[in-house]
Amino acid sequence: MRIHLPLLAIAWMGASSVLLFAQMRYTVIEENASGPDSPKVIVLHDNVAGAEAAVAPTEGGELSSFKVTFQGKQVELLYHARDYEHKTGFQGKGPLLWPAVGAQYPTDTVPKESCGMGSYTAMGKSYPMICHGFARTLPWKTVSHTADEHSARVTVELEASDATRRFYPYAFHLDATYELIDGHLTIDYVVKSDDSNTELMPFSIGNHIGFKLPFLPATDPAKMLFETQNTVQMLRNSVGVLSGEQKQRSFYIPEELGSFDARVALPLAGYKSQPFSRIIDPEGMVLRLTQTSTTTLPEPLIRTNAYGGASVGYFCPEPWFGIQNSLNTGVGLVKIKPGTSWTWRLALEIEPPPPPPVASGSGVERVGTGFSFVEGPVWVKKDGGYLLFSDIYNSRTMKIAKLNQPEVYRRYTHAGNGNSMDVQGRLYTAERDGHRIVRTNLDGSETVVAEKYEGKRLNSPNDVVVRRDGQVYFSDPASLAVLEERELSFNGLYHVDPQGRVTLIAKMQRPNGVALTQDGRILYVADSQEKSIRAYDLDKNGNASNERIVIRNLEGTPDGLRVAANGNLYIACKGVAVYTPRGQLLKRIEFPETPVNVAFGGDDMKTLYVTARTSVYRVRVQDAGAQQY
């Protein structure tokens, strides 16, 4: 067994080595999967979160185990985890499906079975293709495995060889990097087309990951829930292959696993935002799988192939980027140029447990909880008043009109973040994955306010504010959650005039929250990397000038902010920090979770609403908020 330690720890090894090892958060260990004759696995450990992931290079480079700690006990999530004795039937675990998903068969033939050996044409020749591709059947090579204070990770690779050229004539390099950080697991699959290829290299990709049911011993597996934001289901014919038909079908509202039959897989498509799936154990444990890629493809495109169920002891929300028989039909097929690469990322995480209680006597009240990651609060004055905010990872805008009774206001927001209202009561949203600022009109239709600057796509718009006269201001950093190649080489703060002209106000390290003063003459923006607040003077046409830093060295990471009618600034950072316009700290309001954005609301605009990770809070304050609508 080999243990890999950070260099700093190695330098101090000695009499206190046992103590130092116990203090290390991340480690990597090589060992046998289950016994002396079982395959070797590389095990990533997060010793603080109590999570571990095992990768089996010789077994298709697959994810062999994923354990998490829930309520003090370690839970194995994968079906047949680290079990290589069973060789028949569904194996579970997480092998990569590449360079094809599903069966591949000539379009003028009828396959004898839904997932047997097929064939397709490439470079003028016919080639056989194993169902779900050959990546899962070949041994992979270990490139590196390391641990440091940041994470534990391993990279394995598969390269073109005589064995692969029998099925696939292209020269390629395929990397899979598994990284365990903060109890979460990220898998980056990087497909590279060699310079020697003479044409575009085609493929589809997926993962056969299977989770055991139930997660927790006391749970009835039939009562576990499945959620994903598909809008249609692709239909299959009598031999189990796609018929070309589809029906309206969505798991947007979670459904019990015992209420539908997925023993014949359900190909789910029609995603309008970043694809994700959630498996919910009613005892409180929630597993989320999120997909990201460097490019996308038009519909039809299967992003989740739901398979299994309570009656068979496993469930697979298989993440896909493709469609069955893609190598023959050309539908759902990625095609990359020689010398370029394409990345597909899967993230597996257990959602946070319920937050701690609010401190008694603090005046802070929790008004909604159980969200993925909340941002962008904005108060709406009509209909008695209510709060809108973004549930980013679930790509929806939420509404709270009554205490702890959230409801969905807008769906499929492309990871919408910051929100603002205009004088007409229209909602403006900064869409991270949509690379745009979009306005939701009073009739429910949407208008794109900004999506490009000088012909180049925006990075990942973060926050937006609208002045009374229709001038729009927004921040545009490049989110690490977006894998698409950026077109702008900088992060910026922008102005959009009522005629739709987009102007760059300033390039910044990491612009975040934006806010206006009561009179609309000063624009504030938080720089999360500089930990500062900048200010700009605005003229009657909305043009900005006189850039200056008004607050430096903020504690925590400054995110969203708002301005009170008297000019005081309320900044989400370490708690909510309240500053004078001259940069003097007045007080700090603490919350059970880290605040990320704020908004004034209520009849007198003296209620401060705070979005903080998984919950929304409110607290009464002395200052009334500034209003632009």
C-alpha positions as CSV (number, residue, x, y, z in Angstrom):
1,M,0.0,0.0,0.0
2,R,1.3,3.4,-0.9
3,I,0.3,6.6,0.8
4,H,0.8,10.0,-0.9
5,L,1.3,13.0,1.5
6,P,1.7,16.7,0.8
7,L,5.3,17.8,0.6
8,L,5.0,20.0,3.6
9,A,3.9,17.1,5.8
10,I,6.8,15.0,4.5
11,A,9.3,17.7,5.4
12,W,8.1,17.5,9.0
13,M,7.8,13.7,9.3
14,G,9.5,12.4,12.4
15,A,8.4,11.6,16.0
16,S,5.2,13.5,15.5
17,S,4.4,11.8,12.1
18,V,1.2,10.1,13.5
19,L,-0.1,13.4,14.7
20,L,0.6,15.2,11.5
21,F,-1.0,12.4,9.4
22,A,-4.1,12.7,11.6
23,Q,-4.2,16.4,10.9
24,M,-4.0,16.1,7.1
25,R,-7.3,16.6,5.4
26,Y,-6.6,15.0,2.0
27,T,-4.7,11.8,1.3
28,V,-4.4,9.3,-1.5
29,I,-3.9,5.5,-1.0
30,E,-3.4,2.6,-3.4
31,E,-4.8,-0.7,-2.4
32,N,-6.8,-3.8,-3.7
33,A,-10.4,-3.3,-4.3
34,S,-11.6,-6.1,-2.0
35,G,-9.0,-8.8,-1.6
36,P,-5.5,-10.0,-2.7
37,D,-6.6,-11.0,-6.2
38,S,-8.9,-8.0,-6.8
39,P,-8.0,-5.1,-9.0
40,K,-6.0,-2.2,-7.7
41,V,-7.9,1.0,-6.8
42,I,-6.7,4.5,-6.1
43,V,-8.6,5.8,-3.1
44,L,-9.1,9.6,-2.5
45,H,-9.8,10.6,1.1
46,D,-11.3,13.8,2.6
47,N,-10.6,13.0,6.2
48,V,-12.5,16.1,7.5
49,A,-15.7,15.6,5.5
50,G,-15.5,11.8,5.9
51,A,-15.7,11.2,2.1
52,E,-13.8,8.9,-0.1
53,A,-13.8,7.9,-3.8
54,A,-12.1,4.9,-5.3
55,V,-11.0,4.7,-9.0
56,A,-10.0,1.4,-10.7
57,P,-7.6,2.2,-13.6
58,T,-7.5,-1.4,-15.0
59,E,-11.3,-1.6,-15.0
60,G,-12.0,1.0,-17.6
61,G,-10.8,3.8,-15.3
62,E,-14.1,3.7,-13.6
63,L,-15.4,5.1,-10.4
64,S,-15.4,2.1,-8.1
65,S,-16.7,3.5,-4.9
66,F,-18.1,6.8,-3.5
67,K,-18.6,7.0,0.3
68,V,-19.9,10.0,2.2
69,T,-20.6,10.6,5.9
70,F,-24.2,11.4,6.9
71,Q,-25.2,11.9,10.5
72,G,-21.9,10.6,11.7
73,K,-22.0,7.3,9.7
74,Q,-20.2,6.5,6.5
75,V,-22.5,5.5,3.6
76,E,-21.5,3.7,0.4
77,L,-23.5,5.1,-2.4
78,L,-22.5,3.0,-5.4
79,Y,-24.1,-0.3,-6.3
80,H,-21.6,-3.3,-6.3
81,A,-19.0,-0.8,-5.0
82,R,-15.4,-2.3,-5.2
83,D,-17.0,-5.7,-6.1
84,Y,-15.4,-7.4,-9.0
85,E,-16.5,-10.9,-8.3
86,H,-19.9,-10.4,-10.0
87,K,-19.4,-10.5,-13.7
88,T,-22.9,-10.9,-15.0
89,G,-25.8,-8.5,-15.0
90,F,-25.7,-4.8,-14.2
91,Q,-22.4,-4.0,-12.6
92,G,-23.2,-0.6,-11.1
93,K,-20.2,1.6,-10.2
94,G,-19.4,4.3,-12.8
95,P,-17.7,3.3,-16.1
96,L,-17.4,5.8,-18.9
97,L,-19.4,5.2,-22.1
98,W,-17.3,6.3,-25.1
99,P,-17.1,6.8,-28.1
100,A,-20.8,5.9,-28.2
101,V,-23.8,5.6,-26.0
102,G,-26.3,2.8,-26.6
103,A,-26.3,0.4,-29.6
104,Q,-24.9,1.5,-32.9
105,Y,-26.6,-0.1,-36.0
106,P,-27.0,0.9,-39.6
107,T,-30.0,3.0,-40.0
108,D,-31.6,0.7,-42.6
109,T,-31.5,-2.4,-40.4
110,V,-33.4,-3.6,-37.3
111,P,-31.1,-4.7,-34.4
112,K,-31.6,-8.1,-32.9
113,E,-31.0,-6.7,-29.4
114,S,-31.0,-3.3,-27.8
115,C,-27.4,-3.3,-26.8
116,G,-25.4,-5.8,-28.8
117,M,-22.4,-5.4,-31.1
118,G,-23.3,-2.9,-33.8
119,S,-21.5,-1.2,-36.7
120,Y,-21.2,2.2,-38.3
121,T,-19.3,3.9,-41.2
122,A,-16.2,6.2,-40.7
123,M,-13.7,7.4,-43.2
124,G,-15.5,5.3,-45.9
125,K,-15.2,2.0,-44.1
126,S,-17.5,0.0,-41.8
127,Y,-16.4,-0.6,-38.3
128,P,-17.8,-2.7,-35.5
129,M,-18.8,-0.8,-32.3
130,I,-19.3,-2.4,-28.9
131,C,-22.6,-1.2,-27.3
132,H,-21.7,1.8,-25.1
133,G,-18.2,1.9,-26.6
134,F,-14.9,0.3,-25.7
135,A,-13.6,2.8,-23.1
136,R,-15.2,0.8,-20.3
137,T,-13.8,-2.5,-21.4
138,L,-10.1,-1.5,-21.7
139,P,-7.5,-0.9,-18.9
140,W,-6.5,2.7,-18.4
141,K,-3.1,4.1,-17.4
142,T,-2.6,6.1,-14.2
143,V,-1.0,9.4,-15.1
144,S,-0.8,10.9,-11.5
145,H,-2.4,10.8,-8.1
146,T,-1.7,13.5,-5.5
147,A,-3.0,15.1,-2.4
148,D,-2.4,18.6,-0.9
149,E,-4.2,21.1,1.3
150,H,-6.6,21.8,-1.6
151,S,-7.9,18.4,-2.6
152,A,-7.1,14.7,-3.4
153,R,-7.1,13.8,-7.1
154,V,-6.1,11.1,-9.7
155,T,-5.9,11.3,-13.4
156,V,-6.1,8.2,-15.6
157,E,-5.8,8.0,-19.4
158,L,-6.7,5.9,-22.4
159,E,-4.9,6.4,-25.8
160,A,-5.5,5.2,-29.3
161,S,-4.0,1.7,-29.9
162,D,-4.3,-1.3,-32.1
163,A,-7.1,-2.5,-29.8
164,T,-9.1,0.8,-30.3
165,R,-8.4,1.2,-34.1
166,R,-10.2,-2.1,-34.6
167,F,-13.4,-0.2,-33.6
168,Y,-12.5,3.4,-34.1
169,P,-10.0,4.7,-36.7
170,Y,-9.3,8.0,-35.0
171,A,-6.2,9.0,-33.0
172,F,-7.2,10.2,-29.6
173,H,-6.2,10.8,-26.0
174,L,-8.9,10.5,-23.3
175,D,-8.2,11.8,-19.7
176,A,-10.4,11.3,-16.7
177,T,-9.5,13.4,-13.6
178,Y,-11.3,12.6,-10.4
179,E,-11.0,15.3,-7.7
180,L,-12.3,15.1,-4.1
181,I,-12.7,18.5,-2.4
182,D,-14.9,19.6,0.5
183,G,-16.7,16.2,0.4
184,H,-17.7,16.6,-3.2
185,L,-16.4,14.6,-6.2
186,T,-15.8,16.1,-9.6
187,I,-14.9,14.1,-12.7
188,D,-13.5,15.8,-15.7
189,Y,-13.5,13.8,-18.9
190,V,-11.2,15.4,-21.5
191,V,-11.4,14.1,-25.1
192,K,-8.5,15.2,-27.4
193,S,-8.4,14.6,-31.1
194,D,-4.8,14.1,-32.4
195,D,-3.3,16.4,-34.9
196,S,-2.9,13.4,-37.2
197,N,-6.6,13.0,-37.7
198,T,-7.7,14.2,-41.2
199,E,-11.3,14.9,-40.3
200,L,-13.6,15.9,-37.4
201,M,-13.6,13.2,-34.7
202,P,-17.1,12.1,-33.8
203,F,-18.4,10.6,-30.5
204,S,-21.1,10.6,-27.9
205,I,-20.4,10.1,-24.2
206,G,-22.1,9.0,-21.0
207,N,-21.6,7.3,-17.7
208,H,-23.2,4.1,-16.4
209,I,-23.1,5.2,-12.7
210,G,-25.5,3.2,-10.5
211,F,-26.5,4.0,-6.9
212,K,-27.6,1.4,-4.4
213,L,-31.1,1.6,-2.9
214,P,-31.8,2.7,-0.3
215,F,-29.2,5.1,0.8
216,L,-30.0,4.8,4.5
217,P,-31.1,1.5,6.3
218,A,-34.4,2.8,7.6
219,T,-35.6,4.1,4.3
220,D,-38.2,2.4,2.0
221,P,-36.5,2.5,-1.4
222,A,-39.9,3.0,-3.1
223,K,-40.3,6.2,-1.2
224,M,-37.1,7.7,-2.4
225,L,-37.5,10.5,-4.9
226,F,-36.0,11.3,-8.3
227,E,-35.8,14.8,-9.7
228,T,-34.4,16.2,-13.0
229,Q,-35.4,19.1,-15.2
230,N,-36.1,17.3,-18.4
231,T,-39.2,18.2,-20.4
232,V,-39.6,15.2,-22.7
233,Q,-39.0,11.4,-22.8
234,M,-37.6,9.7,-25.9
235,L,-39.7,6.6,-26.7
236,R,-38.3,3.2,-27.6
237,N,-39.8,0.5,-29.9
238,S,-40.3,-3.2,-29.2
239,V,-36.6,-4.1,-29.5
240,G,-35.7,-1.4,-27.1
241,V,-34.2,1.2,-29.4
242,L,-35.4,4.7,-30.0
243,S,-38.4,4.9,-32.3
244,G,-38.0,8.6,-33.2
245,E,-41.1,9.5,-31.2
246,Q,-41.2,11.4,-27.9
247,K,-43.7,12.4,-25.3
248,Q,-44.1,15.3,-22.8
249,R,-42.6,13.9,-19.6
250,S,-40.8,15.8,-16.8
251,F,-39.4,14.9,-13.4
252,Y,-39.2,18.6,-12.5
253,I,-41.5,17.8,-9.6
254,P,-39.7,14.9,-7.7
255,E,-41.4,11.5,-8.1
256,E,-41.2,8.5,-5.9
257,L,-39.0,5.7,-7.3
258,G,-41.9,3.3,-6.7
259,S,-44.3,5.3,-8.8
260,F,-42.7,4.7,-12.2
261,D,-41.0,1.8,-14.0
262,A,-37.4,2.3,-15.3
263,R,-36.3,-1.3,-15.6
264,V,-36.3,-0.5,-19.3
265,A,-34.3,2.8,-19.3
266,L,-36.1,6.1,-19.8
267,P,-34.1,8.4,-22.1
268,L,-34.8,11.9,-20.9
269,A,-34.2,15.0,-23.0
270,G,-35.5,18.6,-23.6
271,Y,-33.3,20.2,-20.9
272,K,-33.6,24.0,-21.0
273,S,-30.9,24.7,-18.3
274,Q,-27.8,23.0,-17.0
275,P,-28.7,19.3,-16.5
276,F,-28.8,18.0,-13.0
277,S,-30.4,15.1,-11.2
278,R,-31.3,14.6,-7.5
279,I,-31.9,11.4,-5.6
280,I,-33.7,12.2,-2.4
281,D,-33.8,10.0,0.6
282,P,-36.8,10.9,2.8
283,E,-34.6,10.5,5.9
284,G,-32.8,13.7,4.8
285,M,-30.0,12.7,2.5
286,V,-29.9,14.3,-1.0
287,L,-27.4,13.3,-3.8
288,R,-27.0,15.8,-6.6
289,L,-25.4,15.0,-10.0
290,T,-24.6,18.0,-12.2
291,Q,-23.3,18.0,-15.8
292,T,-21.3,20.7,-17.5
293,S,-19.5,20.7,-20.9
294,T,-17.4,23.0,-23.1
295,T,-20.1,23.0,-25.8
296,T,-23.7,22.0,-26.2
297,L,-25.7,20.4,-29.0
298,P,-29.3,21.0,-30.3
299,E,-32.2,18.8,-29.3
300,P,-32.8,15.9,-29.4
301,L,-30.1,15.2,-26.9
302,I,-30.4,12.7,-24.0
303,R,-28.8,14.1,-20.9
304,T,-30.2,11.6,-18.4
305,N,-30.9,7.9,-19.0
306,A,-32.9,6.8,-16.0
307,Y,-32.5,3.1,-15.3
308,G,-33.4,0.7,-12.5
309,G,-35.6,1.3,-9.4
310,A,-36.7,0.1,-6.0
311,S,-37.5,-3.4,-7.1
312,V,-34.0,-4.1,-8.4
313,G,-32.0,-2.4,-5.6
314,Y,-30.3,0.3,-7.7
315,F,-31.1,3.4,-9.6
316,C,-29.1,5.1,-12.3
317,P,-29.7,8.7,-13.3
318,E,-27.1,8.0,-16.0
319,P,-25.6,11.3,-17.2
320,W,-25.3,11.3,-21.0
321,F,-24.3,13.8,-23.7
322,G,-25.6,12.1,-26.9
323,I,-28.2,9.8,-28.2
324,Q,-28.4,6.1,-29.1
325,N,-27.1,5.3,-32.6
326,S,-25.4,8.7,-32.9
327,L,-22.5,7.3,-34.9
328,N,-24.9,6.3,-37.7
329,T,-27.5,9.1,-37.6
330,G,-25.2,12.0,-36.7
331,V,-27.7,13.2,-34.2
332,G,-26.4,13.9,-30.7
333,L,-22.8,13.6,-31.9
334,V,-19.9,15.8,-30.8
335,K,-17.4,16.5,-33.5
336,I,-14.1,18.0,-32.6
337,K,-11.3,19.3,-34.9
338,P,-7.8,17.7,-35.1
339,G,-5.6,19.1,-32.4
340,T,-8.5,20.3,-30.1
341,S,-10.2,18.9,-27.0
342,W,-13.6,18.8,-25.4
343,T,-14.4,18.5,-21.7
344,W,-17.4,17.0,-20.0
345,R,-17.7,17.4,-16.2
346,L,-19.8,15.4,-13.7
347,A,-20.1,16.7,-10.1
348,L,-21.4,14.4,-7.3
349,E,-22.3,16.0,-4.0
350,I,-24.4,15.5,-1.0
351,E,-26.4,18.6,-0.4
352,P,-25.8,20.3,3.0
353,P,-27.8,19.3,6.0
354,P,-30.3,21.7,7.5
355,P,-28.6,24.9,8.8
356,P,-28.2,25.6,12.5
357,P,-31.0,27.3,14.4
358,V,-31.1,31.1,14.5
359,A,-29.6,32.6,17.6
360,S,-32.4,33.7,20.0
361,G,-32.6,37.4,20.6
362,S,-30.7,38.2,17.4
363,G,-33.8,39.5,15.6
364,V,-32.9,37.3,12.6
365,E,-35.7,35.1,11.2
366,R,-35.5,32.3,8.7
367,V,-38.2,32.6,6.1
368,G,-37.4,29.8,3.8
369,T,-34.8,26.9,3.6
370,G,-33.9,23.7,1.8
371,F,-32.6,25.4,-1.4
372,S,-29.5,24.5,-3.4
373,F,-27.8,27.9,-3.4
374,V,-29.8,31.1,-3.2
375,E,-28.9,34.5,-4.6
376,G,-30.4,37.6,-6.1
377,P,-33.2,38.7,-3.7
378,V,-35.4,41.5,-4.9
379,W,-38.6,42.9,-3.3
380,V,-41.8,43.2,-5.4
381,K,-44.3,45.7,-4.0
382,K,-47.5,44.6,-5.8
383,D,-50.0,42.1,-4.5
384,G,-49.2,42.9,-0.9
385,G,-45.5,42.5,-1.4
386,Y,-43.3,39.4,-1.9
387,L,-39.7,38.4,-2.3
388,L,-38.2,36.9,-5.5
389,F,-34.8,35.2,-5.4
390,S,-32.7,32.8,-7.4
391,D,-32.2,29.1,-6.6
392,I,-29.1,28.9,-8.8
393,Y,-28.2,25.2,-9.0
394,N,-31.9,24.3,-9.6
395,S,-32.1,27.0,-12.3
396,R,-35.3,28.6,-11.1
397,T,-36.6,31.9,-9.6
398,M,-38.4,31.4,-6.3
399,K,-41.1,33.5,-4.7
400,I,-41.9,33.9,-1.0
401,A,-45.1,35.7,-0.1
402,K,-45.9,33.8,3.1
403,L,-43.4,32.7,5.7
404,N,-41.8,29.3,4.8
405,Q,-44.1,28.8,1.8
406,P,-41.8,29.2,-1.2
407,E,-43.2,28.6,-4.7
408,V,-41.6,28.5,-8.2
409,Y,-41.9,31.9,-10.0
410,R,-39.8,31.1,-13.1
411,R,-38.3,27.9,-14.3
412,Y,-35.3,27.1,-16.5
413,T,-33.3,30.2,-15.7
414,H,-29.9,29.0,-17.0
415,A,-28.5,29.3,-13.5
416,G,-30.0,32.7,-13.0
417,N,-28.1,34.7,-10.3
418,G,-28.8,38.4,-9.6
419,N,-32.2,40.0,-10.0
420,S,-33.6,43.5,-10.3
421,M,-37.0,45.2,-11.1
422,D,-37.7,48.2,-13.3
423,V,-40.5,50.9,-12.8
424,Q,-42.8,48.8,-15.0
425,G,-42.6,45.8,-12.6
426,R,-40.5,43.7,-15.0
427,L,-37.9,41.3,-13.7
428,Y,-34.3,41.4,-14.9
429,T,-32.0,38.4,-14.3
430,A,-28.3,37.8,-14.8
431,E,-28.0,34.3,-16.2
432,R,-24.7,32.6,-15.5
433,D,-25.1,29.7,-18.0
434,G,-27.2,31.7,-20.4
435,H,-24.4,34.3,-20.8
436,R,-26.9,37.1,-20.8
437,I,-29.1,39.6,-19.0
438,V,-32.8,38.7,-19.7
439,R,-36.0,40.6,-18.9
440,T,-39.2,38.7,-17.9
441,N,-42.0,40.9,-19.3
442,L,-45.4,41.3,-17.6
443,D,-47.0,38.8,-20.0
444,G,-44.3,36.2,-19.1
445,S,-42.4,36.5,-22.3
446,E,-38.6,37.1,-22.2
447,T,-36.5,39.8,-23.8
448,V,-32.7,39.5,-24.0
449,V,-31.2,42.8,-22.8
450,A,-27.5,42.0,-23.3
451,E,-25.6,38.9,-24.4
452,K,-22.6,40.2,-26.3
453,Y,-20.0,43.0,-26.1
454,E,-18.3,44.0,-29.3
455,G,-19.6,40.8,-30.9
456,K,-18.3,38.5,-28.3
457,R,-20.4,36.4,-25.9
458,L,-20.5,37.6,-22.3
459,N,-18.8,35.5,-19.6
460,S,-21.2,34.7,-16.8
461,P,-23.3,37.7,-15.8
462,N,-23.6,37.8,-12.0
463,D,-25.7,40.8,-10.8
464,V,-27.9,43.5,-12.4
465,V,-29.5,46.7,-11.3
466,V,-31.9,49.0,-13.2
467,R,-32.2,52.8,-12.8
468,R,-35.6,54.5,-12.9
469,D,-34.9,55.8,-16.4
470,G,-34.2,52.3,-17.8
471,Q,-30.4,52.4,-17.6
472,V,-29.1,48.9,-16.8
473,Y,-25.9,48.0,-15.1
474,F,-24.4,44.5,-14.6
475,S,-21.3,42.6,-13.6
476,D,-19.8,39.9,-15.7
477,P,-17.1,37.7,-14.2
478,A,-16.1,34.4,-15.6
479,S,-17.6,31.6,-13.4
480,L,-15.5,28.6,-12.7
481,A,-18.7,26.5,-13.0
482,V,-18.8,27.3,-16.8
483,L,-16.6,25.1,-18.9
484,E,-17.4,26.8,-22.3
485,E,-14.4,28.6,-23.8
486,R,-14.7,32.3,-22.9
487,E,-14.8,34.8,-25.8
488,L,-13.9,37.9,-23.7
489,S,-10.5,37.9,-22.1
490,F,-11.5,40.0,-19.1
491,N,-14.1,40.4,-16.4
492,G,-16.2,43.6,-16.7
493,L,-18.7,46.0,-15.4
494,Y,-21.2,47.1,-18.0
495,H,-23.9,49.7,-18.8
496,V,-26.8,49.1,-21.2
497,D,-28.8,52.2,-22.2
498,P,-32.5,52.1,-23.1
499,Q,-31.6,51.8,-26.8
500,G,-29.8,48.5,-26.0
501,R,-26.2,49.8,-26.5
502,V,-23.8,47.9,-24.3
503,T,-20.8,49.9,-22.9
504,L,-17.9,48.6,-20.8
505,I,-17.5,50.8,-17.7
506,A,-14.4,49.0,-16.3
507,K,-12.4,45.9,-16.4
508,M,-12.1,44.4,-12.9
509,Q,-10.6,41.3,-11.3
510,R,-13.9,39.8,-10.1
511,P,-16.9,42.1,-10.3
512,N,-19.8,40.9,-8.3
513,G,-22.8,42.7,-6.6
514,V,-24.0,46.0,-8.1
515,A,-26.2,48.7,-6.5
516,L,-27.5,52.2,-7.0
517,T,-28.1,55.1,-4.5
518,Q,-31.6,56.5,-4.0
519,D,-31.0,59.4,-6.5
520,G,-29.4,57.0,-9.1
521,R,-26.3,59.2,-9.3
522,I,-23.8,56.7,-7.8
523,L,-23.2,53.1,-8.9
524,Y,-21.4,50.7,-6.4
525,V,-19.8,47.4,-7.3
526,A,-18.1,44.7,-5.2
527,D,-14.9,43.2,-6.3
528,S,-14.7,39.8,-4.6
529,Q,-11.1,39.2,-5.4
530,E,-9.9,42.6,-4.3
531,K,-12.2,42.5,-1.3
532,S,-13.2,46.1,-2.1
533,I,-16.2,48.3,-3.0
534,R,-15.8,50.7,-5.9
535,A,-18.0,53.7,-6.8
536,Y,-18.8,55.5,-10.0
537,D,-20.6,58.8,-10.6
538,L,-23.5,58.5,-13.1
539,D,-24.7,61.4,-15.3
540,K,-28.3,61.9,-16.7
541,N,-27.5,59.6,-19.6
542,G,-26.3,56.8,-17.4
543,N,-22.6,57.2,-18.3
544,A,-20.1,56.4,-15.5
545,S,-17.1,58.4,-14.4
546,N,-14.8,59.1,-11.4
547,E,-14.0,55.5,-10.5
548,R,-12.8,55.2,-6.9
549,I,-12.4,52.6,-4.1
550,V,-14.6,53.5,-1.1
551,I,-14.1,50.4,1.0
552,R,-10.9,48.3,1.2
553,N,-10.0,45.0,2.9
554,L,-13.4,43.7,3.7
555,E,-13.7,40.7,6.0
556,G,-14.9,37.7,4.1
557,T,-15.7,37.8,0.4
558,P,-17.9,40.7,-0.7
559,D,-20.8,39.6,-2.8
560,G,-24.2,41.2,-3.2
561,L,-24.9,44.7,-1.7
562,R,-27.6,47.3,-1.5
563,V,-27.7,51.0,-0.6
564,A,-30.0,52.5,2.0
565,A,-31.9,55.7,1.3
566,N,-29.5,57.6,3.6
567,G,-26.5,56.3,1.7
568,N,-25.3,53.5,4.0
569,L,-24.1,50.3,2.3
570,Y,-25.3,46.9,3.3
571,I,-22.7,44.3,2.1
572,A,-23.0,40.5,2.1
573,C,-19.5,39.3,3.2
574,K,-18.6,38.1,6.7
575,G,-22.1,38.5,7.9
576,V,-23.8,41.6,6.6
577,A,-21.5,44.5,7.1
578,V,-23.0,48.0,7.3
579,Y,-20.8,50.9,6.1
580,T,-21.2,54.7,5.8
581,P,-20.7,56.2,2.3
582,R,-17.3,57.3,3.5
583,G,-16.3,53.7,4.2
584,Q,-16.7,53.6,8.0
585,L,-17.9,50.3,9.5
586,L,-21.0,50.8,11.6
587,K,-22.0,47.3,12.5
588,R,-22.1,43.7,11.4
589,I,-25.2,41.4,11.4
590,E,-24.5,37.7,11.9
591,F,-26.5,34.9,10.3
592,P,-26.4,31.0,10.8
593,E,-25.1,30.7,7.2
594,T,-22.8,32.9,5.1
595,P,-24.7,35.7,3.4
596,V,-24.3,36.1,-0.4
597,N,-26.8,38.8,-1.2
598,V,-29.2,41.3,0.4
599,A,-32.4,43.3,-0.5
600,F,-34.6,45.8,1.4
601,G,-38.3,45.0,1.5
602,G,-41.5,45.3,3.5
603,D,-44.0,48.2,3.5
604,D,-41.5,50.6,4.9
605,M,-38.4,49.1,3.2
606,K,-36.8,48.5,6.6
607,T,-36.8,44.7,6.5
608,L,-33.5,43.4,5.2
609,Y,-33.8,40.1,3.3
610,V,-30.6,38.0,3.1
611,T,-29.9,35.0,0.9
612,A,-27.4,32.7,2.6
613,R,-26.4,29.4,0.9
614,T,-29.5,27.2,1.5
615,S,-31.8,29.6,3.2
616,V,-33.4,33.1,3.1
617,Y,-33.5,35.2,6.3
618,R,-34.9,38.6,7.3
619,V,-34.1,41.1,10.0
620,R,-35.5,44.5,10.8
621,V,-33.0,47.4,10.4
622,Q,-33.0,51.1,11.2
623,D,-32.3,52.3,7.6
624,A,-34.9,52.2,4.8
625,G,-33.7,50.9,1.5
626,A,-33.2,52.9,-1.6
627,Q,-35.7,52.3,-4.3
628,Q,-35.4,52.5,-8.1
629,Y,-38.9,51.2,-8.9
